[in-house]
């Protein structure tokens, strides 16, 4: 018999921005209390043209953080206020469901 799986609601904060900001943004995110994050290379096309994704100082990254609602709001507000006026950046929040709630 299959065990019943319980899902738990969390928020996913996604920040797509310039790779040169990685260390600074991650330090700010860490200070706000999430249990972790994932950073990946990002490429695509948007208002600033085509981003080829070649890894280096001119590339983009995507930072993803799964956390509770309160921490998600703090992260989005802090990163937006500090960096968005001066750098190319997209921030969005999504509802997600996770299996191991104690990890987030």
N, CA and C of each residue as an Amber inpcrd file, in Angstrom:
protein
   312
   0.8430000  -1.1820000   0.0000000   0.0000000   0.0000000   0.0000000
   0.8930000   1.2510000   0.0000000   0.5080000   2.2340000  -0.7630000
   1.2930000   3.4510000  -0.9050000   0.9990000   4.4190000   0.2460000
   2.0610000   4.9930000   0.7850000   1.9550000   5.9590000   1.8700000
   1.3700000   7.2660000   1.3540000   0.4990000   7.8940000   2.1390000
  -0.0590000   9.1920000   1.7660000   1.0060000  10.2700000   1.9310000
   1.1350000  11.0970000   0.9200000   2.1320000  12.1550000   0.9260000
   1.4570000  13.4760000   1.2800000   2.0680000  14.2140000   2.1860000
   1.5510000  15.5210000   2.5810000   2.4250000  16.6220000   1.9980000
   1.7820000  17.5680000   1.3200000   2.4760000  18.7160000   0.7810000
   2.2720000  19.9160000   1.6930000   3.2340000  20.8110000   1.6940000
   3.1900000  21.9980000   2.5430000   3.4450000  23.2260000   1.6770000
   2.6410000  24.2540000   1.8630000   2.7650000  25.4730000   1.0540000
   3.9520000  26.3110000   1.4990000   4.6950000  26.7730000   0.5180000
   5.8020000  27.7030000   0.7220000   5.7940000  28.6890000  -0.4410000
   6.7080000  29.6440000  -0.3890000   6.8630000  30.6160000  -1.4760000
   8.2160000  30.3900000  -2.1370000   8.2460000  30.5510000  -3.4410000
   9.4780000  30.4950000  -4.2070000   9.7930000  31.9180000  -4.6510000
  10.9370000  32.4330000  -4.2220000  11.4130000  33.7360000  -4.6710000
  12.4350000  33.4690000  -5.7620000  12.2330000  34.0730000  -6.9280000
  13.1720000  33.9340000  -8.0350000  13.7220000  35.3040000  -8.3740000
  15.0460000  35.4010000  -8.4120000  15.7270000  36.6370000  -8.7680000
  16.6120000  36.3220000  -9.9700000  16.3900000  37.0300000 -11.0630000
  17.2540000  36.8920000 -12.2340000  17.9760000  38.2200000 -12.3860000
  19.3070000  38.1570000 -12.3700000  20.0830000  39.3910000 -12.3690000
  21.4920000  39.1590000 -12.9070000  22.2750000  40.1870000 -12.8670000
  23.6500000  40.1520000 -13.3540000  24.5380000  39.3170000 -12.4320000
  25.3750000  38.4860000 -13.0330000  26.2380000  37.5830000 -12.2640000
  27.1930000  38.3220000 -11.3350000  27.5500000  39.5410000 -11.6660000
  28.4780000  40.3000000 -10.8220000  27.8940000  40.5820000  -9.4400000
  26.5850000  40.4770000  -9.2980000  25.9310000  40.7500000  -8.0130000
  25.8170000  39.5160000  -7.1160000  26.2250000  38.3690000  -7.6070000
  25.9690000  37.1160000  -6.8930000  26.3890000  37.1510000  -5.4270000
  27.6210000  37.4370000  -5.1310000  28.0920000  37.3890000  -3.7420000
  27.3750000  38.3900000  -2.8530000  27.1630000  39.5940000  -3.3430000
  26.4920000  40.6240000  -2.5410000  25.0450000  40.2470000  -2.2510000
  24.3220000  39.8010000  -3.2770000  22.9150000  39.4390000  -3.0710000
  22.8000000  38.2210000  -2.1590000  23.6600000  37.2280000  -2.3430000
  23.5870000  36.0390000  -1.4850000  23.8750000  36.3780000  -0.0300000
  24.7740000  37.3050000   0.2230000  25.0270000  37.7360000   1.6080000
  23.7830000  38.3970000   2.1880000  23.1140000  39.2310000   1.3960000
  21.8880000  39.8830000   1.8620000  20.7860000  38.8620000   2.1100000
  20.6520000  37.8950000   1.2150000  19.6340000  36.8550000   1.3730000
  19.9190000  36.0210000   2.6190000  21.1560000  35.6050000   2.8030000
  21.5230000  34.8170000   3.9920000  21.1410000  35.5280000   5.2830000
  21.3230000  36.8370000   5.3220000  21.0320000  37.6170000   6.5260000
  19.5390000  37.6460000   6.8510000  18.6900000  37.3080000   5.8780000
  17.2390000  37.3620000   6.0880000  16.6470000  36.0290000   6.5320000
  17.4700000  34.9820000   6.6110000  17.0480000  33.7640000   7.2930000
  16.5350000  32.5760000   6.5200000  16.6210000  32.5040000   5.1900000
  16.1700000  31.2640000   4.5570000  17.1430000  30.1280000   4.8480000
  16.6850000  28.9060000   4.6870000  17.5590000  27.7630000   4.9600000
  18.5570000  27.5130000   3.8450000  18.3150000  28.0850000   2.6630000
  19.2370000  27.8850000   1.5560000  18.7280000  28.5320000   0.2850000
  19.4330000  28.2910000  -0.7990000  19.0780000  28.8520000  -2.0980000
  19.7760000  28.0280000  -3.1740000  19.3650000  28.2370000  -4.4140000
  19.9970000  27.6170000  -5.5670000  20.3530000  28.7130000  -6.5530000
  21.5570000  28.6510000  -7.1150000  22.0040000  29.6150000  -8.1100000
  22.3310000  28.8530000  -9.3870000  21.7660000  29.3230000 -10.5060000
  22.0510000  28.7260000 -11.8070000  22.3150000  29.8190000 -12.8300000
  22.9500000  29.4400000 -13.9010000  23.1780000  30.3450000 -15.0250000
  21.8320000  30.6100000 -15.6940000  21.6400000  31.8150000 -16.2010000
  20.3880000  32.1620000 -16.8830000  20.7010000  32.8520000 -18.2000000
  19.9180000  32.5380000 -19.1930000  20.0450000  33.2360000 -20.4690000
  18.6630000  33.3760000 -21.0790000  18.5100000  34.3380000 -21.9780000
  17.2260000  34.5530000 -22.6200000  17.1690000  35.9130000 -23.2720000
  15.9830000  36.3870000 -23.5240000  15.7700000  37.6680000 -24.1780000
  14.7370000  38.4530000 -23.3970000  15.0040000  39.7250000 -23.2050000
  14.0720000  40.5840000 -22.4910000  14.2380000  42.0200000 -22.9160000
  13.8260000  42.9310000 -22.0690000  13.8600000  44.3550000 -22.3970000
  15.2710000  44.8740000 -22.6360000  16.2540000  44.1770000 -22.1150000
  17.6490000  44.5850000 -22.2990000  18.3380000  43.8190000 -23.4240000
  17.5550000  43.1320000 -24.2500000  18.1100000  42.4110000 -25.3860000
  18.3500000  40.9480000 -25.0690000  19.1840000  40.3190000 -25.8740000
  19.4920000  38.8980000 -25.7180000  20.6780000  38.7460000 -24.7860000
  20.5430000  37.8510000 -23.8070000  21.6370000  37.5030000 -22.8980000
  22.1020000  36.1200000 -23.3130000  23.3310000  36.0520000 -23.8130000
  23.8340000  34.7960000 -24.3710000  24.0500000  33.7210000 -23.3230000
  24.2970000  34.1160000 -22.0820000  24.4990000  33.1420000 -21.0260000
  25.9200000  32.6500000 -20.8850000  26.8560000  33.2170000 -21.6460000
  28.2460000  32.7920000 -21.4720000  28.6970000  33.1580000 -20.0640000
  29.1300000  32.1600000 -19.3080000  29.4510000  32.3550000 -17.8900000
  30.5750000  33.3750000 -17.7550000  30.4070000  34.3360000 -16.9320000
  31.3910000  35.3810000 -16.7260000  30.7200000  36.6090000 -16.1540000
  31.4500000  37.6940000 -16.1010000  30.9180000  38.8880000 -15.4480000
  29.7510000  39.5130000 -16.2010000  29.6130000  39.2330000 -17.4980000
  28.5180000  39.8230000 -18.2540000  27.3090000  38.9000000 -18.3550000
  27.3390000  37.7700000 -17.6800000  26.2350000  36.8180000 -17.7620000
  25.1850000  37.1030000 -16.6930000  24.1000000  36.3580000 -16.7700000
  23.0290000  36.4610000 -15.7850000  22.9590000  35.1920000 -14.9500000
  22.4180000  35.3330000 -13.7640000  22.1660000  34.1970000 -12.8820000
  20.7120000  34.2060000 -12.4590000  20.2450000  33.0410000 -12.0380000
  18.9160000  32.9130000 -11.4370000  19.1170000  32.3610000 -10.0300000
  18.6070000  33.0830000  -9.0530000  18.6660000  32.6560000  -7.6530000
  17.2540000  32.2490000  -7.2530000  17.1180000  31.0490000  -6.7060000
  15.8130000  30.5580000  -6.2670000  15.8750000  30.2330000  -4.7840000
  14.8840000  30.7280000  -4.0520000  14.8000000  30.5080000  -2.6120000
  13.3950000  30.0170000  -2.2810000  13.2960000  28.8580000  -1.6520000
  12.0130000  28.3640000  -1.1600000  11.9770000  28.6430000   0.3350000
  10.9380000  29.3470000   0.7740000  10.8660000  29.7510000   2.1810000
   9.4190000  30.0640000   2.5520000   9.2150000  30.4820000   3.7820000
   7.8530000  30.8420000   4.1830000   7.5030000  32.2390000   3.6640000
   6.2380000  32.5850000   3.7820000   5.7060000  33.8370000   3.2440000
   6.4230000  35.0690000   3.7860000   6.6680000  35.1040000   5.0820000
   7.2970000  36.2820000   5.7020000   8.7160000  36.5010000   5.1870000
   9.5030000  35.4390000   5.1260000  10.8800000  35.5510000   4.6500000
  10.8860000  35.9130000   3.1640000   9.9860000  35.3400000   2.3930000
   9.9050000  35.6460000   0.9580000   9.6610000  37.1350000   0.7290000
   8.7470000  37.7090000   1.4740000   8.4650000  39.1340000   1.3370000
   9.6570000  39.9960000   1.7000000  10.3630000  39.6170000   2.7580000
  11.5490000  40.3720000   3.1710000  12.6430000  40.3030000   2.1150000
  12.8570000  39.1190000   1.5640000  13.8970000  38.9570000   0.5440000
  13.5670000  39.7870000  -0.6910000  12.3550000  39.6530000  -1.1930000
  11.9660000  40.3770000  -2.4020000  12.0840000  41.8870000  -2.1990000
  11.6080000  42.3840000  -1.0740000  11.6500000  43.8280000  -0.8050000
  13.0870000  44.3310000  -0.6650000  13.9080000  43.5980000   0.0710000
  15.2870000  44.0350000   0.3160000  16.1170000  44.0280000  -0.9630000
  16.0250000  42.9580000  -1.7300000  16.8020000  42.8560000  -2.9640000
  16.3270000  43.8980000  -3.9730000  15.0310000  44.0610000  -4.0780000
  14.5020000  45.0610000  -5.0090000  14.9670000  46.4610000  -4.6370000
  14.8300000  46.8340000  -3.3800000  15.1990000  48.1910000  -2.9540000
  16.6800000  48.4830000  -3.1540000  17.5250000  47.5130000  -2.8640000
  18.9640000  47.7500000  -2.9080000  19.5570000  47.6730000  -4.3160000
  19.0260000  46.7840000  -5.1710000  19.6910000  46.5140000  -6.4430000
  18.8920000  46.8980000  -7.6920000  17.5900000  46.7540000  -7.6800000
  16.7950000  46.9630000  -8.8960000  16.9380000  48.3510000  -9.5150000
  17.0770000  49.4230000  -8.7180000  17.2230000  50.7330000  -9.3590000
  18.5110000  50.8940000 -10.1700000  19.4960000  50.0490000  -9.9300000
  20.8120000  50.2370000 -10.5390000  21.2670000  49.1060000 -11.4610000
  20.5670000  47.9800000 -11.4540000  21.0060000  46.8080000 -12.2070000
  19.8230000  46.1630000 -12.9230000  20.1270000  45.4250000 -13.9750000
  19.0960000  44.6400000 -14.6290000  18.6550000  43.5160000 -13.6950000
  17.3390000  43.4160000 -13.4800000  16.8620000  42.4550000 -12.4920000
  15.3810000  42.1650000 -12.6990000  15.0180000  40.8940000 -12.4940000
  13.6240000  40.4730000 -12.4510000  13.4510000  39.7220000 -11.1430000
  12.3950000  40.0370000 -10.4100000  12.0800000  39.3250000  -9.1610000
  10.6240000  38.8850000  -9.2500000  10.3790000  37.6150000  -8.9790000
   8.9840000  37.1790000  -8.9040000   8.8270000  36.1250000  -7.8200000
   7.6030000  36.0430000  -7.2970000   7.2680000  35.0900000  -6.2560000
   6.1950000  34.1510000  -6.7760000   6.3060000  32.8930000  -6.3860000
   5.3480000  31.8660000  -6.7980000   4.9600000  31.0380000  -5.5900000
   3.7550000  30.5150000  -5.6170000   3.3440000  29.5550000  -4.6080000
   3.8570000  28.1830000  -5.0240000   4.4500000  27.4570000  -4.0920000
   4.9250000  26.0970000  -4.3450000   4.4800000  25.2030000  -3.2000000
   4.5160000  23.9060000  -3.4450000   4.2360000  22.9280000  -2.4060000
   5.4360000  22.0090000  -2.2900000   5.8700000  21.7800000  -1.0680000
   7.0480000  20.9600000  -0.8210000   6.6760000  19.7480000   0.0190000
   7.4880000  18.7320000  -0.0560000   7.2490000  17.5190000   0.7220000
   7.8840000  17.5830000   2.1030000   9.0550000  18.1420000   2.2030000
   9.7800000  18.1320000   3.4690000   9.7910000  19.5580000   4.0420000
   8.7080000  19.9270000   4.6710000   8.5160000  21.3000000   5.1590000
   9.5940000  21.7330000   6.1430000  10.1490000  20.8170000   6.8980000
  11.1640000  21.1660000   7.8920000  12.4400000  21.6970000   7.2450000
  12.6070000  21.5200000   5.9600000  13.8070000  22.0010000   5.2640000
  13.6630000  23.4490000   4.8050000  12.4620000  24.0190000   4.9140000
  12.2150000  25.3570000   4.4070000  11.6360000  26.2180000   5.4930000
